[in-house]
Amino acid sequence: MTTGAQQLIRLHTATLLIRGELQQRLRDDSGEGVISAAIAVLIMAFLGAAMWVAFDEIWQRLLNTTNDQVNRIGSAGDAG
């Protein structure tokens, strides 16, 4: 049979162990790399989308300019 003092020591020890475990869990940075990687992926996705929009706009201008020049050359050849 355990005495009150032994039970108090066991309770105190368990409390210290639980407190230490909780403190370690709060200091744990194990998920930080995953979060940082996810943020980097999102940034790259937004940059890629912006680059695609800019590329598509440049391509459309180039296509329109080329078609206009071809039509000018073609109509100048018909007149001559």
Backbone as a chain_set.jsonl record, in Angstrom:
{"seq": "MTTGAQQLIRLHTATLLIRGELQQRLRDDSGEGVISAAIAVLIMAFLGAAMWVAFDEIWQRLLNTTNDQVNRIGSAGDAG", "coords": {"N": [[0.834, -1.179, 0.0], [0.479, 2.24, -0.768], [1.729, 5.281, 0.556], [0.455, 8.551, 1.393], [2.4, 10.456, 0.794], [3.968, 9.141, -1.105], [2.108, 8.872, -3.163], [1.696, 11.553, -3.728], [4.227, 12.255, -4.685], [4.313, 10.661, -7.0], [2.181, 11.82, -8.441], [3.171, 14.41, -8.764], [5.449, 13.856, -10.317], [4.254, 12.774, -12.636], [2.87, 15.027, -13.475], [4.991, 16.756, -14.095], [6.158, 15.328, -16.225], [4.091, 15.353, -18.135], [3.825, 18.102, -18.519], [6.366, 18.689, -19.579], [6.228, 17.214, -21.976], [4.144, 18.559, -23.301], [5.301, 21.097, -23.601], [7.405, 20.482, -25.324], [5.999, 19.688, -27.581], [4.818, 22.087, -28.292], [7.043, 23.514, -29.074], [7.822, 22.192, -31.295], [8.823, 22.136, -34.647], [8.113, 20.679, -36.853], [6.268, 20.782, -38.973], [6.871, 23.045, -40.402], [8.483, 23.052, -42.739], [6.841, 21.916, -44.677], [4.772, 23.764, -44.843], [6.174, 26.036, -45.736], [7.04, 25.096, -48.212], [4.578, 24.772, -49.499], [3.718, 27.434, -49.658], [5.702, 28.454, -51.343], [5.135, 26.988, -53.665], [2.592, 27.996, -54.297], [3.233, 30.692, -54.827], [4.889, 30.369, -57.063], [3.004, 29.295, -58.819], [1.238, 31.468, -59.166], [3.009, 33.294, -60.341], [3.608, 31.883, -62.696], [1.082, 31.846, -63.918], [0.699, 34.595, -64.35], [2.815, 35.079, -66.099], [1.985, 33.518, -68.269], [-0.342, 34.88, -69.073], [0.791, 37.327, -69.873], [2.494, 36.394, -71.938], [0.584, 35.337, -73.709], [-0.775, 37.671, -74.424], [1.285, 39.124, -75.713], [1.78, 37.332, -77.805], [-0.674, 37.434, -79.2], [-0.698, 40.124, -80.061], [1.565, 40.064, -81.732], [0.69, 38.204, -83.654], [-1.536, 39.599, -84.748], [-0.225, 41.871, -85.784], [1.478, 40.657, -87.656], [-0.417, 39.478, -89.398], [-1.66, 41.829, -90.357], [0.491, 43.017, -91.733], [1.004, 41.06, -93.695], [-1.403, 41.176, -95.069], [-1.265, 43.826, -96.045], [0.985, 43.617, -97.736], [-0.027, 41.738, -99.506], [-2.224, 43.157, -100.632], [-0.912, 45.283, -101.81], [0.526, 43.989, -103.762], [-1.533, 43.121, -105.411], [-2.434, 45.497, -106.47], [-0.399, 46.354, -108.084]], "CA": [[0.0, 0.0, 0.0], [1.294, 3.45, -0.872], [1.379, 6.351, 1.485], [0.051, 9.81, 0.771], [3.598, 11.118, 0.275], [4.354, 8.459, -2.342], [1.126, 9.245, -4.183], [1.964, 12.943, -4.084], [5.435, 12.249, -5.523], [3.922, 10.128, -8.309], [1.365, 12.834, -9.11], [4.079, 15.495, -9.146], [6.277, 13.352, -11.417], [3.398, 12.695, -13.828], [2.593, 16.404, -13.905], [6.204, 17.26, -14.749], [6.312, 14.639, -17.512], [3.064, 15.863, -19.052], [4.189, 19.481, -18.847], [7.516, 18.635, -20.487], [5.755, 16.734, -23.276], [3.388, 19.649, -23.928], [6.245, 22.141, -23.996], [8.139, 20.023, -26.5], [5.078, 19.722, -28.723], [4.632, 23.482, -28.681], [8.281, 23.966, -29.717], [8.081, 21.337, -32.455], [8.721, 22.84, -35.918], [8.155, 19.636, -37.885], [5.418, 21.116, -40.118], [7.278, 24.3, -41.024], [8.994, 22.837, -44.095], [5.698, 21.652, -45.558], [4.071, 25.039, -45.04], [7.03, 26.868, -46.573], [6.995, 24.545, -49.57], [3.261, 25.085, -50.065], [3.712, 28.858, -50.002], [6.554, 28.611, -52.527], [4.396, 26.451, -54.814], [1.544, 28.959, -54.647], [3.866, 31.859, -55.448], [5.31, 29.977, -58.417], [1.799, 29.138, -59.638], [0.774, 32.803, -59.529], [3.961, 33.847, -61.307], [3.409, 31.174, -63.955], [-0.161, 32.334, -64.522], [0.943, 35.959, -64.836], [3.676, 34.985, -67.291], [1.181, 32.995, -69.369], [-1.206, 35.97, -69.544], [1.653, 38.259, -70.609], [2.921, 35.723, -73.166], [-0.567, 35.249, -74.609], [-1.019, 39.026, -74.94], [2.355, 39.411, -76.679], [1.559, 36.477, -78.967], [-1.824, 37.958, -79.954], [-0.244, 41.344, -80.748], [2.452, 39.637, -82.808], [-0.152, 37.587, -84.671], [-2.303, 40.658, -85.418], [0.709, 42.681, -86.567], [1.917, 39.845, -88.796], [-1.536, 39.396, -90.341], [-1.814, 43.146, -90.993], [1.586, 43.203, -92.695], [0.766, 40.149, -94.815], [-2.52, 41.73, -95.859], [-0.751, 45.001, -96.751], [1.831, 43.153, -98.829], [-0.897, 41.098, -100.487], [-3.037, 44.156, -101.343], [0.012, 46.084, -102.616], [0.853, 43.146, -104.907], [-2.699, 43.082, -106.3], [-2.587, 46.802, -107.119], [0.726, 46.588, -108.97]], "C": [[0.882, 1.247, 0.0], [0.791, 4.501, 0.108], [0.981, 7.587, 0.709], [1.237, 10.537, 0.153], [4.047, 10.477, -1.025], [3.389, 8.809, -3.479], [1.352, 10.677, -4.658], [3.195, 13.045, -4.984], [5.103, 11.733, -6.92], [3.104, 11.151, -9.108], [2.232, 13.985, -9.599], [4.943, 15.083, -10.34], [5.473, 13.28, -12.715], [3.098, 14.086, -14.376], [3.803, 16.993, -14.635], [6.406, 16.628, -16.12], [5.316, 15.166, -18.543], [3.403, 17.286, -19.478], [5.367, 19.534, -19.82], [7.119, 18.203, -21.886], [4.993, 17.834, -24.012], [4.301, 20.769, -24.399], [7.019, 21.739, -25.247], [7.247, 20.057, -27.735], [4.862, 21.148, -29.206], [5.863, 24.034, -29.397], [8.574, 23.213, -30.999], [7.828, 22.104, -33.745], [8.637, 21.866, -37.088], [7.31, 19.982, -39.097], [5.854, 22.351, -40.871], [7.77, 24.118, -42.456], [7.873, 22.616, -45.088], [4.96, 22.948, -45.856], [4.879, 25.957, -45.947], [7.016, 26.387, -48.019], [5.664, 24.863, -50.241], [3.173, 26.55, -50.472], [4.552, 29.098, -51.251], [5.843, 28.096, -53.775], [3.3, 27.419, -55.246], [2.121, 30.196, -55.33], [4.287, 31.539, -56.87], [4.109, 29.802, -59.341], [1.268, 30.502, -60.078], [1.711, 33.462, -60.542], [3.804, 33.191, -62.678], [2.153, 31.642, -64.669], [0.019, 33.741, -65.079], [1.813, 35.947, -66.087], [2.891, 34.466, -68.485], [0.274, 34.08, -69.934], [-0.388, 36.962, -70.367], [2.101, 37.645, -71.929], [1.784, 35.662, -74.172], [-0.875, 36.617, -75.223], [0.031, 39.396, -75.981], [2.141, 38.607, -77.955], [0.398, 36.996, -79.828], [-1.445, 39.238, -80.7], [0.645, 40.993, -81.934], [1.659, 39.032, -83.957], [-0.943, 38.634, -85.445], [-1.401, 41.512, -86.3], [1.167, 41.923, -87.813], [0.803, 39.733, -89.837], [-1.762, 40.718, -91.063], [-0.74, 43.364, -92.056], [1.409, 42.292, -93.913], [-0.357, 40.674, -95.696], [-2.085, 42.971, -96.636], [0.1, 44.585, -97.95], [0.976, 42.53, -99.933], [-1.716, 42.11, -101.274], [-2.155, 45.054, -102.197], [0.409, 45.283, -103.876], [-0.289, 43.072, -105.884], [-2.84, 44.386, -107.08], [-1.538, 47.002, -108.197], [0.655, 45.77, -110.167]], "O": [[1.904, 1.297, 0.685], [-0.395, 4.583, 0.428], [1.159, 7.648, -0.507], [1.1, 11.166, -0.897], [4.462, 11.174, -1.95], [3.81, 9.018, -4.616], [1.216, 10.976, -5.844], [3.209, 13.827, -5.934], [5.557, 12.3, -7.915], [3.317, 11.322, -10.308], [2.053, 14.478, -10.712], [5.145, 15.871, -11.264], [5.96, 13.682, -13.772], [3.075, 14.295, -15.589], [3.655, 17.648, -15.667], [6.783, 17.313, -17.072], [5.677, 15.394, -19.697], [3.283, 17.636, -20.652], [5.368, 20.323, -20.764], [7.608, 18.754, -22.873], [5.179, 18.019, -25.215], [4.097, 21.328, -25.477], [7.26, 22.566, -26.126], [7.703, 20.419, -28.82], [4.736, 21.384, -30.407], [5.74, 24.926, -30.237], [9.5, 23.577, -31.723], [6.748, 22.664, -33.93], [9.05, 22.198, -38.199], [7.618, 19.502, -40.188], [5.258, 22.679, -41.896], [7.492, 24.963, -43.307], [7.949, 23.083, -46.225], [4.57, 23.197, -46.997], [4.317, 26.591, -46.84], [6.982, 27.199, -48.945], [5.631, 25.188, -51.428], [2.613, 26.87, -51.52], [4.154, 29.868, -52.125], [5.943, 28.711, -54.836], [3.104, 27.635, -56.442], [1.554, 30.689, -56.306], [4.071, 32.339, -57.781], [4.19, 30.128, -60.526], [0.89, 30.674, -61.237], [1.258, 34.111, -61.485], [3.862, 33.87, -63.704], [2.156, 31.815, -65.887], [-0.464, 34.04, -66.171], [1.579, 36.713, -67.023], [3.106, 34.925, -69.607], [0.133, 34.19, -71.152], [-0.823, 37.389, -71.436], [2.084, 38.329, -72.953], [1.993, 35.909, -75.36], [-1.198, 36.708, -76.407], [-0.314, 39.933, -77.034], [2.301, 39.131, -79.057], [0.491, 36.993, -81.055], [-1.833, 39.415, -81.855], [0.494, 41.56, -83.016], [1.937, 39.325, -85.119], [-1.016, 38.567, -86.672], [-1.763, 41.842, -87.429], [1.234, 42.496, -88.901], [1.058, 39.878, -91.032], [-2.03, 40.724, -92.264], [-1.033, 43.842, -93.152], [1.644, 42.721, -95.043], [-0.271, 40.621, -96.923], [-2.501, 43.148, -97.781], [-0.045, 45.132, -99.043], [1.207, 42.752, -101.122], [-1.891, 41.94, -102.481], [-2.615, 45.546, -103.227], [0.601, 45.869, -104.941], [-0.052, 42.97, -107.088], [-3.31, 44.384, -108.217], [-1.77, 47.756, -109.143], [1.536, 45.849, -111.023]]}, "num_chains": 1, "name": "protein.A"}
